[in-house]
Amino acid sequence: MPLTWTLKPFAELTTAELYALLQLRSEVFVVEQTCPFQDIDGLDQAAWHLLGHAPGGALAAYARLFGPGGAYPEASIGRVVSSPRHRRTGLGRELMRESLAAIGRLFGPQPIQIGAQLYLQTFYESFGFQQVGEGYLEDDIAHLHMVRA
């Protein structure tokens, strides 16, 4: 499924884009994963927002991107999410490829850190990420820090 990718800083998001990305994050991270947490964490304003729209305009994939010092000392990718209606199509891989390319365009080649849910470790390793440090619990979900050099 070909997506249309848009990359914007927070100040350039339309109200409809902001609503759609918050709705998707809530649908997956809060409802689907049964994890009430403070998704609106004050970091969105400093992030670049990568939005993948399916034909017809529905938001199918999203990630939040930071330069060094934004969320971690390294550049980072977070809130990586795909719509349940568009899964099992290779969309997650496409989203990560687009995210890595966008980080490169925005900030140049450099290490990238993520806070990954443990069950996705192998997925992120396939993009060159390696675990650093010990695992941890975030909102009662097992996570680990991973870095791609």
VEXDREN-2710 file (C-alpha; in Angstrom, 1 decimal):
% VEXDREN-2710
k/r/px/py/pz
1/MET/0.0/0.0/0.0
2/PRO/1.7/3.2/-1.1
3/LEU/1.6/5.9/1.6
4/THR/2.0/9.6/1.3
5/TRP/4.6/10.8/3.8
6/THR/4.6/14.2/5.4
7/LEU/7.3/15.5/7.8
8/LYS/6.5/18.7/9.8
9/PRO/7.6/20.5/12.9
10/PHE/4.9/20.9/15.5
11/ALA/4.1/24.5/14.6
12/GLU/3.3/23.5/11.0
13/LEU/0.9/20.7/11.9
14/THR/-2.7/21.5/11.0
15/THR/-5.4/21.0/13.6
16/ALA/-6.7/18.0/11.7
17/GLU/-3.2/16.4/11.5
18/LEU/-2.6/17.0/15.2
19/TYR/-6.0/15.5/16.0
20/ALA/-5.4/12.4/13.8
21/LEU/-1.9/11.7/15.3
22/LEU/-3.1/12.1/18.9
23/GLN/-6.1/9.9/18.1
24/LEU/-3.9/7.1/16.6
25/ARG/-1.5/7.3/19.5
26/SER/-4.4/7.0/21.9
27/GLU/-6.0/4.2/20.0
28/VAL/-2.9/2.0/20.1
29/PHE/-0.9/3.1/23.2
30/VAL/-3.7/3.6/25.6
31/VAL/-6.7/1.6/24.4
32/GLU/-5.2/-1.4/22.5
33/GLN/-2.3/-1.8/24.9
34/THR/-4.6/-1.1/27.9
35/CYS/-2.0/1.3/29.3
36/PRO/-3.3/4.6/30.7
37/PHE/-0.4/6.9/30.5
38/GLN/0.3/10.6/29.9
39/ASP/0.9/10.5/26.1
40/ILE/0.8/14.3/25.9
41/ASP/4.2/14.8/27.6
42/GLY/5.3/18.2/26.6
43/LEU/7.8/16.9/24.0
44/ASP/5.6/17.2/20.9
45/GLN/6.4/20.9/20.4
46/ALA/10.2/20.1/20.1
47/ALA/9.6/17.1/17.7
48/TRP/9.3/16.6/14.0
49/HIS/6.3/14.6/13.1
50/LEU/6.3/12.0/10.4
51/LEU/2.8/11.1/9.1
52/GLY/2.1/8.4/6.6
53/HIS/-1.4/8.7/5.0
54/ALA/-3.0/5.9/3.2
55/PRO/-4.9/6.4/-0.1
56/GLY/-8.1/8.2/0.9
57/GLY/-6.3/10.3/3.5
58/ALA/-6.5/8.1/6.7
59/LEU/-3.4/8.3/9.0
60/ALA/-1.9/4.9/8.8
61/ALA/1.5/5.4/10.4
62/TYR/3.3/8.0/12.6
63/ALA/6.6/8.6/14.4
64/ARG/8.0/11.5/16.4
65/LEU/11.6/12.5/15.6
66/PHE/14.1/14.5/17.7
67/GLY/17.5/15.9/17.2
68/PRO/20.3/15.3/19.7
69/GLY/19.2/16.5/23.1
70/GLY/15.5/16.4/22.3
71/ALA/14.5/13.3/24.2
72/TYR/17.9/11.6/24.6
73/PRO/21.5/12.8/24.2
74/GLU/21.4/11.2/20.7
75/ALA/18.9/11.9/17.9
76/SER/15.8/9.7/18.6
77/ILE/12.6/8.2/17.2
78/GLY/9.6/7.7/19.4
79/ARG/5.9/7.1/19.4
80/VAL/6.3/4.7/16.5
81/VAL/2.8/3.5/15.6
82/SER/0.8/2.0/12.8
83/SER/-2.9/1.8/12.6
84/PRO/-4.4/-1.6/13.4
85/ARG/-6.4/-1.3/10.1
86/HIS/-3.1/-1.2/8.1
87/ARG/-0.9/-3.8/9.8
88/ARG/0.6/-6.9/8.4
89/THR/1.4/-5.0/5.1
90/GLY/5.1/-4.1/5.8
91/LEU/4.0/-0.7/7.0
92/GLY/6.1/-0.9/10.2
93/ARG/9.2/-1.5/8.2
94/GLU/8.3/1.3/5.8
95/LEU/7.7/3.6/8.8
96/MET/11.1/2.8/10.2
97/ARG/12.9/3.3/6.9
98/GLU/11.2/6.7/6.4
99/SER/12.0/7.6/10.1
100/LEU/15.7/6.8/9.7
101/ALA/15.9/8.6/6.4
102/ALA/14.2/11.7/7.9
103/ILE/16.6/11.8/10.8
104/GLY/19.5/11.7/8.4
105/ARG/18.0/14.5/6.3
106/LEU/17.2/16.7/9.3
107/PHE/20.3/16.1/11.5
108/GLY/22.9/14.3/9.4
109/PRO/24.4/10.9/10.0
110/GLN/24.7/10.2/13.7
111/PRO/23.7/7.7/16.5
112/ILE/20.0/7.3/17.1
113/GLN/18.4/6.1/20.4
114/ILE/15.0/4.6/21.0
115/GLY/13.1/3.4/24.0
116/ALA/11.7/0.2/22.5
117/GLN/9.0/-2.2/23.8
118/LEU/10.8/-5.4/24.6
119/TYR/8.7/-7.6/22.3
120/LEU/9.9/-5.4/19.3
121/GLN/13.6/-5.9/20.1
122/THR/14.2/-8.2/17.1
123/PHE/12.3/-5.9/14.8
124/TYR/14.5/-2.9/15.8
125/GLU/17.7/-5.0/15.6
126/SER/16.9/-5.7/12.0
127/PHE/17.5/-1.9/11.5
128/GLY/20.8/-2.0/13.2
129/PHE/19.7/-1.0/16.7
130/GLN/21.5/-2.7/19.7
131/GLN/20.4/-2.9/23.3
132/VAL/22.3/-0.6/25.7
133/GLY/21.9/-1.0/29.4
134/GLU/19.4/-2.9/31.3
135/GLY/15.7/-3.3/30.5
136/TYR/13.2/-1.2/32.4
137/LEU/9.5/-0.9/33.0
138/GLU/7.6/2.1/31.6
139/ASP/3.9/2.2/32.4
140/ASP/4.1/-1.5/33.3
141/ILE/5.4/-2.4/29.9
142/ALA/8.9/-4.0/29.5
143/HIS/11.2/-1.6/27.5
144/LEU/14.8/-1.4/26.6
145/HIS/17.1/1.4/25.4
146/MET/18.5/0.7/22.0
147/VAL/21.1/2.7/19.9
148/ARG/21.9/2.6/16.2
149/ALA/25.4/3.9/15.7
END
